[in-house]
């Protein structure tokens, strides 16, 4: 594979739309999904599942185009053998054993019978189900069923994986195992699109996101670059230290600092400063603290994460608030994409 092919996105859509009568499922999706893990983030009803079903060819677009591995998806059976899909809801034959289910799905994707069984055993073992491969899926717990669904999406070794809410109903141990496995798939060069409405689930897997809201893409790219581009919203830095008021006196004269607050819930052991120049502020804080003999216990940003970006881009401010928010997000999406390419 050439370097150009390695860097080429595996899923590309342009002005993709899907309507259900007068109801909009997705509207004007123009996105690229490269190799690695990409989080598809949005609340329930945002259009995540509709988008995934368009990518796997289960739905036909109302308008626009979608190409997977450089080829159109609709009614392209040969292409679908290179795509893995883990649905949100169970569609499992409960009388089959885990091994029979995964091997059968691999065979339907074109894998020969003997190899399908070998692959099924391997991937079920990697997901921690070795001791249960001969048990009926109807006897599996919710977390085990989720891992079996993930296994059938992977067993035929697809290039593109679409995982719709794969952690739903899983206990902490299963979540940890599935999260680690998904990250390894991304490192192996697969294009993995993982949907979730839970922010910390996506953050545990990747920093590359598609933020979806009301059927539209609000932001695309690296979460930290997107956050940096929200220049209307000052960056906050929380500093836990031995003498917060003394440190505040040192920091308040710095050009990068716009404001300082002392949170009551921190018991007088922290301060929160606002800045529009985080890159200039982060190295300044320990430097001034060291010169003043102040010990810093922690240095974090309460809004440099998906929660802050999501809340800011989706906040509604009266009748015109959504329109303004979506316009700002569209600009962020374009900037994030060009920034990523650079």
BELGI-V290361 format. One record per pair of residues at least 24 apart in sequence whose C-alpha atoms are under 8 Angstrom apart, sorted by the first residue. I is the first residue (numbers start at 1). J is the second residue. If there is no record, write none. Layout:
BEGIN
i: [I & I]
j: [J & J]
END
This chain:
BEGIN
i: [6 & 7 & 7 & 8 & 9 & 9 & 9 & 9 & 10 & 10 & 10 & 10 & 10 & 10 & 10 & 11 & 11 & 11 & 11 & 11 & 11 & 12 & 12 & 12 & 12 & 13 & 13 & 13 & 13 & 14 & 14 & 14 & 15 & 15 & 15 & 16 & 16 & 16 & 16 & 16 & 16 & 17 & 17 & 17 & 17 & 18 & 18 & 18 & 18 & 18 & 19 & 24 & 25 & 25 & 26 & 26 & 26 & 26 & 26 & 27 & 27 & 28 & 28 & 29 & 29 & 31 & 33 & 33 & 34 & 35 & 35 & 35 & 35 & 35 & 36 & 36 & 36 & 36 & 36 & 36 & 36 & 36 & 37 & 37 & 37 & 37 & 37 & 37 & 37 & 37 & 37 & 37 & 37 & 37 & 38 & 38 & 38 & 38 & 38 & 38 & 38 & 38 & 38 & 39 & 39 & 39 & 39 & 39 & 39 & 39 & 39 & 39 & 39 & 39 & 40 & 40 & 40 & 40 & 40 & 40 & 40 & 40 & 41 & 41 & 41 & 41 & 41 & 41 & 41 & 41 & 41 & 41 & 42 & 42 & 42 & 42 & 42 & 43 & 43 & 43 & 43 & 44 & 45 & 46 & 46 & 46 & 46 & 46 & 47 & 47 & 47 & 47 & 47 & 48 & 48 & 49 & 49 & 52 & 52 & 56 & 56 & 56 & 56 & 80 & 81 & 81 & 81 & 81 & 82 & 82 & 82 & 82 & 82 & 82 & 83 & 83 & 83 & 83 & 83 & 83 & 84 & 84 & 84 & 84 & 84 & 84 & 84 & 84 & 84 & 85 & 85 & 85 & 85 & 85 & 85 & 86 & 86 & 86 & 86 & 86 & 86 & 86 & 86 & 86 & 87 & 87 & 87 & 87 & 87 & 88 & 88 & 88 & 88 & 88 & 90 & 90 & 92 & 92 & 93 & 93 & 94 & 94 & 94 & 94 & 95 & 95 & 95 & 96 & 96 & 97 & 97 & 97 & 97 & 97 & 98 & 98 & 98 & 98 & 98 & 98 & 98 & 99 & 99 & 99 & 100 & 101 & 102 & 102 & 102 & 102 & 102 & 103 & 103 & 105 & 106 & 106 & 106 & 109 & 110 & 111 & 116 & 116 & 119 & 119 & 120 & 120 & 120 & 123 & 123 & 123 & 124 & 124 & 127 & 127 & 127 & 127 & 142 & 142 & 143 & 143 & 143 & 143 & 143 & 144 & 146 & 147 & 147 & 158 & 159 & 159 & 159 & 160 & 160 & 160 & 161 & 161 & 161 & 161 & 162 & 162 & 162 & 163 & 163 & 163 & 163 & 164 & 164 & 164 & 165 & 165 & 165 & 165 & 166 & 166 & 179 & 179 & 180 & 199 & 199 & 200 & 203 & 211 & 213 & 217 & 217 & 218 & 218 & 218 & 218 & 218 & 218 & 219 & 219 & 219 & 219 & 219 & 220 & 220 & 220 & 220 & 220 & 221 & 221 & 221 & 221 & 222 & 222 & 223 & 223 & 223 & 224 & 224 & 225 & 226 & 226 & 226 & 226 & 227 & 227 & 227 & 229 & 230 & 231 & 234 & 234 & 234 & 235 & 235 & 235 & 235 & 235 & 235 & 235 & 235 & 236 & 236 & 236 & 236 & 236 & 236 & 236 & 236 & 237 & 237 & 237 & 237 & 237 & 237 & 237 & 238 & 238 & 238 & 238 & 238 & 238 & 238 & 238 & 238 & 239 & 239 & 239 & 239 & 239 & 239 & 239 & 239 & 240 & 240 & 240 & 240 & 240 & 240 & 240 & 241 & 241 & 241 & 241 & 241 & 241 & 241 & 242 & 242 & 242 & 242 & 242 & 243 & 243 & 243 & 244 & 244 & 244 & 244 & 245 & 247 & 247 & 247 & 247 & 250 & 250 & 251 & 251 & 256 & 256 & 257]
j: [35 & 34 & 35 & 34 & 33 & 34 & 35 & 69 & 34 & 35 & 68 & 69 & 70 & 160 & 191 & 55 & 66 & 67 & 68 & 69 & 70 & 66 & 67 & 68 & 70 & 64 & 65 & 66 & 67 & 64 & 65 & 66 & 63 & 64 & 65 & 61 & 62 & 63 & 64 & 65 & 66 & 61 & 62 & 63 & 64 & 50 & 60 & 61 & 62 & 63 & 62 & 215 & 50 & 215 & 50 & 51 & 214 & 215 & 216 & 215 & 216 & 64 & 216 & 216 & 217 & 220 & 191 & 193 & 191 & 186 & 189 & 190 & 191 & 192 & 185 & 186 & 187 & 188 & 189 & 190 & 191 & 192 & 182 & 183 & 185 & 186 & 190 & 191 & 192 & 193 & 194 & 205 & 206 & 208 & 191 & 192 & 193 & 194 & 206 & 207 & 208 & 209 & 210 & 193 & 194 & 195 & 196 & 202 & 205 & 206 & 207 & 208 & 209 & 210 & 193 & 194 & 195 & 196 & 209 & 210 & 211 & 212 & 195 & 196 & 197 & 198 & 199 & 202 & 209 & 210 & 211 & 212 & 196 & 197 & 211 & 212 & 213 & 196 & 197 & 212 & 213 & 197 & 214 & 212 & 213 & 214 & 215 & 216 & 212 & 213 & 214 & 215 & 216 & 195 & 212 & 164 & 195 & 162 & 164 & 80 & 83 & 85 & 162 & 109 & 109 & 110 & 156 & 158 & 109 & 156 & 157 & 158 & 159 & 160 & 153 & 158 & 159 & 160 & 161 & 162 & 152 & 153 & 154 & 156 & 158 & 159 & 160 & 161 & 162 & 150 & 153 & 161 & 162 & 163 & 164 & 149 & 150 & 152 & 153 & 161 & 162 & 163 & 164 & 166 & 149 & 163 & 164 & 165 & 166 & 163 & 164 & 165 & 166 & 168 & 145 & 149 & 137 & 149 & 137 & 138 & 136 & 137 & 138 & 139 & 136 & 137 & 138 & 136 & 137 & 133 & 134 & 135 & 136 & 137 & 132 & 133 & 134 & 135 & 136 & 137 & 148 & 124 & 133 & 134 & 134 & 152 & 148 & 149 & 151 & 152 & 155 & 152 & 155 & 152 & 152 & 155 & 156 & 156 & 156 & 156 & 155 & 156 & 155 & 156 & 151 & 152 & 155 & 151 & 154 & 155 & 148 & 151 & 151 & 177 & 178 & 181 & 169 & 170 & 167 & 169 & 170 & 171 & 174 & 174 & 170 & 174 & 178 & 190 & 189 & 190 & 191 & 190 & 191 & 192 & 190 & 191 & 192 & 193 & 192 & 193 & 194 & 192 & 193 & 194 & 195 & 194 & 195 & 196 & 194 & 195 & 196 & 197 & 194 & 195 & 204 & 205 & 205 & 306 & 307 & 306 & 306 & 310 & 314 & 330 & 333 & 313 & 326 & 329 & 330 & 332 & 333 & 329 & 330 & 332 & 333 & 336 & 332 & 333 & 334 & 336 & 337 & 333 & 336 & 337 & 340 & 336 & 340 & 305 & 306 & 309 & 304 & 305 & 336 & 309 & 332 & 333 & 336 & 304 & 305 & 309 & 332 & 332 & 276 & 274 & 275 & 276 & 274 & 275 & 276 & 277 & 278 & 301 & 303 & 304 & 272 & 273 & 274 & 275 & 301 & 302 & 303 & 304 & 272 & 273 & 274 & 299 & 300 & 301 & 302 & 270 & 271 & 272 & 273 & 298 & 299 & 300 & 301 & 302 & 270 & 271 & 272 & 296 & 297 & 298 & 299 & 300 & 269 & 270 & 271 & 296 & 297 & 298 & 299 & 269 & 270 & 294 & 295 & 296 & 297 & 298 & 269 & 294 & 295 & 296 & 297 & 269 & 294 & 295 & 268 & 269 & 270 & 271 & 271 & 288 & 289 & 292 & 294 & 288 & 292 & 285 & 288 & 280 & 281 & 281]
END
